[in-house]
Each structure stands twice: as C-alpha cells, then as structure tokens.
Amino acid sequence: MEMKIRFLGAAQNVTGSRHLLEVDGIRLLVDCGLYQERQFQERNWAPFAVPPGSINAVFLTHAHLDHCGLLPKLVRDGFSGRIYCTEATAELASIILLDSARIQEEDAAYKHKRHEKQGKKGPHSDEPFYTVKDAEACFPYFEPVKYGQQINIGDSIVVTLCDAGHVLGSSMIKVDVNRNGEKRTVLFTGDLGRPGRPILPDPSIQEKADYIVIESTYGDREHCDTVDAKKQIADVINDTKKRGGNIVVPSFALERSQEILFYLKELLLDDAIPHLIIFLDSPMAAKITEIFRHHQELFDEETQEMLRIHHSPFDLPELKVTATSEESKAINHIKGTVVIISGSGMCTGGRIKHHLVNNISRKESTIMFVGYQAAGTLGRLIVEGAKKVRILGEEYKVRAKVVQINGISAHADRSDMLNWLKNFKSPPKQVFLVHGEAESAQSFGAFLRGKTGWQVSVPAYLDQVVLD
C-alpha cells in the first residue's frame, strides 16, 4: 500500500487550506481554500500542484473562504468528481462562493479603473480569480452527507465526516484505508472548535488515528473565557456610547456574525448595554443567519433552551439588516452611536472597508475585532497599531480606538487542542500541524512534543510525506 500526503496550502500560514492524500493512485483533496494574506495571494493564480482532473474527490471541512474559496477554479480547470460535505456546509458554501466571486469581479473592475487613471497596471489587476459563472458551475458537484455516514472511494478507502464544532456544519475528515490486511487511519481536523462555545456542540471526540493533521492557529496562546469576552464587548459598547462614536465590527459572515448577535441578545436581556440600533450590514451574513434558522438540529442544548424561552437568538428588536448598498451608505448619516457588523472579518474586502473609511479617523469611534487577523491583512495592520492605513486606494490616519477580543474565537487554543488530543487511546505515528503561522505552529509543536512525547512536525508549503 502506497500512501502519501502533500501540503498544498495552509502550511505555516492560516489561509489557503489544501491537503492532498494519495492512496495507490487515488487522489483525495481535503479543502480547496483561497489565500487571503497579501504575501501569498499569487498562489491563487498558480496552476494546481496536480491536474484537477486527476483528483478523484474533494472533502470539504467547512464553508469558510480559506477552506472552500478556490473550488470554482478547481472545477473550471478540470475537476469533475464529487465535493463531499454536510448539507449545511453545501448551503453555506454556495452563498460564500457567489459572494466571493461577485466581490472579486467588483474589485478587479475597481482596480482596473484606478490603475487606468494612475497610468499603471498591476499583475492580474484586470481579472478576478474566478467569476460568478465559475462559482455557479461548481455547485452541481456538491454531494451532501450526514455526520457518521460512510463514503466509499474505490475498494479500500472509507471516509467519514465527524462534527468539528467550529462553525455550522463543520467536519473532521476521517479516512480509513484497508488493503491486503493493512489498515491506516488519517484524520484531518479541519478547524477545530472550542468546547463550551454558544450555538454549536463541542468537537466530537476521536480516539484512534495513525496520522493526525490538525490546525495550530492559536497553538501559542490561551483564550480568555466567554464570560470575559462578553464583559469586554459590553465595556466597548458602553465606552463608545459615552464618546458618541460608532462601534464598527469587522466580522466573518459565517458563525462570527451569528455569535456576535447571540452575545448582544444576552447582553440586552441582562440590560448590560444600551438599546442601540444594530446594523448587520452584510447581505451574505443575513442569508447565512437564515440557514442557521433552518438547521437548528445542529445547535447545542444551551441554544435550544434559548429558542424555547426567548425564541431565536438572532431575533433582536434593535437589529436592522441592510440589503442594498444604498442602505449601507445611509448608515453614515445617522447621528449618535450605532453598532455596525460588517464583512469581511480581516478587512480584505466587502462593505467593512467603507465603514472603516468613515470611522477609522474618528477618535470617538471604536473598531472592535472579534476574530483572527492573518499576517498581511488590513485587519492585522490595524490591530498591530499602524498609525496610517491604505483603504480603497487612499491613506487614512488611525485615530479610532482599536480593540481585539479573542475570547469568542471559533478556534481551539493550545490547551483546548491538547485536551482534545488526550482522548486518543494510543499515540499516533505522526501529527502534522497546519493552518497556523510558522511561529505559532512551531511553538505548539514544541509544547505538544513536551506534553505527549509524540512525533510532531510542521510541514512547509508543497512538502510531501510518505505515510508507512
């Protein structure tokens, strides 16, 4: 039995997740994500490491753009197999990919116009990674499956999806290979959720694998707990209200926006914050929230209880959903303090850029980050204390208060991951750390080796490892 794994993305960085598992000539791709860090975006344009037509199947862990965002390009370039994922992931991915394609088309047109005016042309400035038509073309290849359902690939491979507890419908991908009496299990965690978070159950417990491919986004740190995070959110809102500014929340449309609404509802029920107008200024987040409503069977017991007592955690009298760009622009004419939740979470595109333009130089406003900011993104620059930032081709001074709240991360931290790994009844042959910046992954690797004695490695981009 010949088995090897190749790391085609999210290797010593946190976006562009792509892992290729080959078993006796059968090729399985786990995730096909978009690179979002500026220094890696050229990889989005590069040809795939293997011909897409040679890949037998794709297994999608979840619908975040850094895990599904290059599927349209994969299909356009020749992939014709099935894309296996949960039903919720398939529904979410269709929304996210269409939005991504639309934004890319708009950004390409905007850059082309700006470069024409400036008399210059950057690489690929006139074209998007893919179009809306490309995104729509990949949808027929999605094959929804349930948690625990076994998927047979060829005669010797069985793949099972298990709940990863990260976002709605997120999965770990367990690959069991059995040939000539030899059995190996390769487990891809995808993004591993945190225990005790609202809305979703904890990550499912796994007890056996020969090889584990696990994320390391927060492998070098611990989160504060959610009670502290809620207090921080309340403090930010109350402080900004006193100053007379707006609270601008760059937020991922999937999961993070819904979690913020969940916390805001709890704070309002506790009368811990003033009853301000809350704008969900993201048509995609609004659509995704509807999918949450339709998949309440995936909620945890706490959220089910809230549904019984207070109805949906996403129903707030103060909530205004802006559907059109005109409604979005009108927010800037409102006097007094409002909460603006808008995408993208790392400020790499979408309506959030326009809200930053209108608030980042106002000392009375607050930019409240509620998620991870990858190196090279606009969000990371702001969080790290840049005095000036470039937004939509213009420079702006950063005068607004900048706050980062890590307690509501959807990613497991160092202790969460260690505690989850302790459920394995026997040591794996090897653990591969992916989806983490180099320093974080190396730190977690040293920590994990010290705590377990296991063989742990941090693969680099395009590394290939033969699995015995």
C-alpha positions, 0 to 999 in steps of 0.5 A, a space after each residue: 500500500 502506497 500512501 502519501 500526503 502533500 501540503 498544498 496550502 495552509 502550511 505555516 500560514 492560516 489561509 489557503 487550506 489544501 491537503 492532498 492524500 494519495 492512496 495507490 493512485 487515488 487522489 483525495 483533496 481535503 479543502 480547496 481554500 483561497 489565500 487571503 494574506 497579501 504575501 501569498 495571494 499569487 498562489 491563487 493564480 498558480 496552476 494546481 500542484 496536480 491536474 484537477 482532473 486527476 483528483 478523484 474527490 474533494 472533502 470539504 471541512 467547512 464553508 469558510 473562504 480559506 477552506 472552500 474559496 478556490 473550488 470554482 477554479 478547481 472545477 473550471 480547470 478540470 475537476 469533475 468528481 464529487 465535493 463531499 460535505 454536510 448539507 449545511 456546509 453545501 448551503 453555506 458554501 454556495 452563498 460564500 462562493 457567489 459572494 466571493 466571486 461577485 466581490 472579486 469581479 467588483 474589485 478587479 473592475 475597481 482596480 482596473 479603473 484606478 490603475 487606468 487613471 494612475 497610468 499603471 497596471 498591476 499583475 492580474 489587476 484586470 481579472 478576478 480569480 474566478 467569476 460568478 459563472 465559475 462559482 455557479 458551475 461548481 455547485 452541481 458537484 456538491 454531494 451532501 452527507 450526514 455526520 457518521 455516514 460512510 463514503 466509499 472511494 474505490 475498494 479500500 478507502 472509507 471516509 467519514 465526516 465527524 462534527 468539528 464544532 467550529 462553525 455550522 456544519 463543520 467536519 473532521 475528515 476521517 479516512 480509513 484505508 484497508 488493503 491486503 490486511 493493512 489498515 491506516 487511519 488519517 484524520 484531518 481536523 479541519 478547524 477545530 472548535 472550542 468546547 463550551 462555545 454558544 450555538 454549536 456542540 463541542 468537537 466530537 471526540 476521536 480516539 484512534 488515528 495513525 496520522 493526525 493533521 490538525 490546525 495550530 492557529 492559536 497553538 501559542 496562546 490561551 483564550 480568555 473565557 466567554 464570560 470575559 469576552 462578553 464583559 469586554 464587548 459590553 465595556 466597548 459598547 458602553 465606552 463608545 456610547 459615552 464618546 458618541 462614536 460608532 462601534 464598527 465590527 469587522 466580522 466573518 459572515 459565517 458563525 462570527 456574525 451569528 455569535 456576535 448577535 447571540 452575545 448582544 441578545 444576552 447582553 440586552 436581556 441582562 440590560 448590560 448595554 444600551 438599546 442601540 440600533 444594530 446594523 448587520 450590514 452584510 447581505 451574505 451574513 443575513 442569508 447565512 443567519 437564515 440557514 442557521 434558522 433552518 438547521 437548528 438540529 445542529 445547535 447545542 442544548 444551551 441554544 435550544 433552551 434559548 429558542 424555547 424561552 426567548 425564541 431565536 437568538 438572532 431575533 433582536 428588536 434593535 437589529 436592522 439588516 441592510 440589503 442594498 448598498 444604498 442602505 449601507 451608505 445611509 448608515 453614515 448619516 445617522 447621528 449618535 452611536 450605532 453598532 455596525 457588523 460588517 464583512 469581511 472579518 480581516 478587512 480584505 474586502 466587502 462593505 467593512 472597508 467603507 465603514 472603516 473609511 468613515 470611522 477609522 479617523 474618528 477618535 470617538 469611534 471604536 473598531 472592535 475585532 472579534 476574530 483572527 487577523 492573518 499576517 498581511 491583512 488590513 485587519 492585522 495592520 490595524 490591530 498591530 497599531 499602524 498609525 496610517 492605513 491604505 483603504 480603497 486606494 487612499 491613506 487614512 490616519 488611525 485615530 479610532 480606538 482599536 480593540 481585539 477580543 479573542 475570547 469568542 474565537 471559533 478556534 481551539 487554543 493550545 490547551 483546548 487542542 491538547 485536551 482534545 488530543 488526550 482522548 486518543 487511546 494510543 499515540 499516533 505515528 505522526 501529527 502534522 500541524 497546519 493552518 497556523 503561522 510558522 511561529 505559532 505552529 512551531 511553538 505548539 509543536 514544541 509544547 505538544 512534543 513536551 506534553 505527549 512525547 509524540 512525533 510532531 512536525 510542521 510541514 512547509 508549503 508543497 512538502 510531501 510525506 510518505 505515510 508507512 
